[in-house]
Amino acid sequence: MSRAPLQLAPLDAAHDRAAFRSDSEPLNRYLREQVTQDIRRRVAACFVALADGEQIAGYYTLASASLLLADLPASTGKKLPRYPTVPAVRMGRLAVDRAFKGQGLGGALLADALQRAARSEIAAFALMVDAKDEAAAAFYRHHGFIALPDSPLTLFLPLASVQRS
Ligand SMILES: CC(C)(COP(=O)(O)OP(=O)(O)OC[C@H]1O[C@@H](n2cnc3c(N)ncnc32)[C@H](O)[C@@H]1OP(=O)(O)O)[C@@H](O)C(=O)NCCC(=O)NCCS
């Protein structure tokens, strides 16, 4: 039997945060215990993929950020204005429930985050991520993200390269 398509939506109180189980306990705990406070304080926005209206199959968070021009690869930095920082959007967290792993949901959530950042009226040069380990960094590199030369777990993707839909 094929599953109904997942819906993407901003997290809200009706969604079942307690049942979410990814491979990362810190990311499960964050969804259970901290995200609603971060949303209230406007330090993060959270978007979820919903399996049946309230079961959370995956989630990600977005917030404003900046990148130091000096930290970018020279080939990227030389095309940017000489300000000390460039604006960015940080995807602080991304996780997929074990029941949905390996089915393209992580990639779909990443694509949704890129679209959301690219269509914002507020300019940002790139979507950036702080990968929690080398495996996560490999996932982002697989999707075209570029690592900062001196911090390989911080990666970015210029939003000008994102095809808006
Ligand atoms: C990382 C994670 C989000 C991936 O989600 P997923 O739904 O299993 O991934 P997908 O099925 O969408 O994979 C999409 C593509 O990425 C590739 N991929 C997945 N994990 C990868 C990895 N660690 N390294 C390289 N490529 C990877 C897949 O092979 C697939 O490639 P394809 O599109 O060419 O077929 C998920 O495993 C997870 O929640 N992990 C625990 C939390 C975590 O590590 N979060 C990372 C942010 S710090």
The ligand as an SDF file (V2000), in Angstrom:
LIG
                    3D

 48 50  0  0  0  0  0  0  0  0999 V2000
   20.6050   13.1660    7.3510 C   0  0  0  0  0  0  0  0  0  0  0  0
   19.1030   12.8910    7.1880 C   0  0  0  0  0  0  0  0  0  0  0  0
   18.3270   14.1970    7.4020 C   0  0  0  0  0  0  0  0  0  0  0  0
   18.8910   12.3850    5.7340 C   0  0  0  0  0  0  0  0  0  0  0  0
   17.4980   12.1900    5.5180 O   0  0  0  0  0  0  0  0  0  0  0  0
   16.9430   11.0360    4.5450 P   0  0  0  0  0  0  0  0  0  0  0  0
   15.4960   11.2830    4.3440 O   0  0  0  0  0  0  0  0  0  0  0  0
   17.3500    9.7160    5.0610 O   0  0  0  0  0  0  0  0  0  0  0  0
   17.7880   11.3360    3.2230 O   0  0  0  0  0  0  0  0  0  0  0  0
   17.2420   11.1950    1.7290 P   0  0  0  0  0  0  0  0  0  0  0  0
   16.5730    9.8710    1.5780 O   0  0  0  0  0  0  0  0  0  0  0  0
   16.4470   12.4130    1.3880 O   0  0  0  0  0  0  0  0  0  0  0  0
   18.5990   11.2510    0.9290 O   0  0  0  0  0  0  0  0  0  0  0  0
   18.7230   12.1590   -0.1350 C   0  0  0  0  0  0  0  0  0  0  0  0
   20.0240   11.9230   -0.8290 C   0  0  0  0  0  0  0  0  0  0  0  0
   21.0900   12.1620    0.0970 O   0  0  0  0  0  0  0  0  0  0  0  0
   21.9450   11.0300    0.1200 C   0  0  0  0  0  0  0  0  0  0  0  0
   22.4640   10.8940    1.4760 N   0  0  0  0  0  0  0  0  0  0  0  0
   21.7690   10.6080    2.6030 C   0  0  0  0  0  0  0  0  0  0  0  0
   22.5990   10.5850    3.6700 N   0  0  0  0  0  0  0  0  0  0  0  0
   23.8440   10.8660    3.1780 C   0  0  0  0  0  0  0  0  0  0  0  0
   25.1300   10.9790    3.7540 C   0  0  0  0  0  0  0  0  0  0  0  0
   25.3320   10.8440    5.0590 N   0  0  0  0  0  0  0  0  0  0  0  0
   26.1820   11.2730    2.9370 N   0  0  0  0  0  0  0  0  0  0  0  0
   26.0200   11.4280    1.6030 C   0  0  0  0  0  0  0  0  0  0  0  0
   24.8190   11.3420    0.9970 N   0  0  0  0  0  0  0  0  0  0  0  0
   23.7570   11.0620    1.7750 C   0  0  0  0  0  0  0  0  0  0  0  0
   21.0700    9.8610   -0.3040 C   0  0  0  0  0  0  0  0  0  0  0  0
   21.8710    8.8400   -0.8480 O   0  0  0  0  0  0  0  0  0  0  0  0
   20.1690   10.4910   -1.3430 C   0  0  0  0  0  0  0  0  0  0  0  0
   20.8410   10.5960   -2.5700 O   0  0  0  0  0  0  0  0  0  0  0  0
   20.0420   10.6360   -3.9950 P   0  0  0  0  0  0  0  0  0  0  0  0
   19.0410   11.7820   -3.8930 O   0  0  0  0  0  0  0  0  0  0  0  0
   21.1230   10.9100   -4.9760 O   0  0  0  0  0  0  0  0  0  0  0  0
   19.3900    9.3110   -4.0900 O   0  0  0  0  0  0  0  0  0  0  0  0
   18.5800   11.7690    8.1470 C   0  0  0  0  0  0  0  0  0  0  0  0
   19.3620   10.6100    7.9770 O   0  0  0  0  0  0  0  0  0  0  0  0
   18.6080   12.1610    9.6300 C   0  0  0  0  0  0  0  0  0  0  0  0
   17.6240   12.6640   10.1680 O   0  0  0  0  0  0  0  0  0  0  0  0
   19.7340   11.9090   10.3230 N   0  0  0  0  0  0  0  0  0  0  0  0
   19.8530   12.2270   11.7530 C   0  0  0  0  0  0  0  0  0  0  0  0
   19.9640   13.7270   11.9740 C   0  0  0  0  0  0  0  0  0  0  0  0
   21.0410   14.3840   11.1220 C   0  0  0  0  0  0  0  0  0  0  0  0
   22.1240   13.8340   10.9000 O   0  0  0  0  0  0  0  0  0  0  0  0
   20.7620   15.6070   10.6290 N   0  0  0  0  0  0  0  0  0  0  0  0
   21.6810   16.3210    9.7430 C   0  0  0  0  0  0  0  0  0  0  0  0
   21.6710   17.7680   10.0890 C   0  0  0  0  0  0  0  0  0  0  0  0
   22.8910   18.2240   11.3060 S   0  0  0  0  0  0  0  0  0  0  0  0
  1  2  1  0
  2  3  1  0
  2  4  1  0
  2 36  1  0
  4  5  1  0
  5  6  1  0
  6  7  2  0
  6  8  1  0
  6  9  1  0
  9 10  1  0
 10 11  2  0
 10 12  1  0
 10 13  1  0
 13 14  1  0
 14 15  1  0
 15 16  1  0
 15 30  1  0
 16 17  1  0
 17 18  1  0
 17 28  1  0
 18 19  1  0
 18 27  1  0
 19 20  2  0
 20 21  1  0
 21 22  1  0
 21 27  2  0
 22 23  1  0
 22 24  2  0
 24 25  1  0
 25 26  2  0
 26 27  1  0
 28 29  1  0
 28 30  1  0
 30 31  1  0
 31 32  1  0
 32 33  2  0
 32 34  1  0
 32 35  1  0
 36 37  1  0
 36 38  1  0
 38 39  2  0
 38 40  1  0
 40 41  1  0
 41 42  1  0
 42 43  1  0
 43 44  2  0
 43 45  1  0
 45 46  1  0
 46 47  1  0
 47 48  1  0
M  END
$$$$
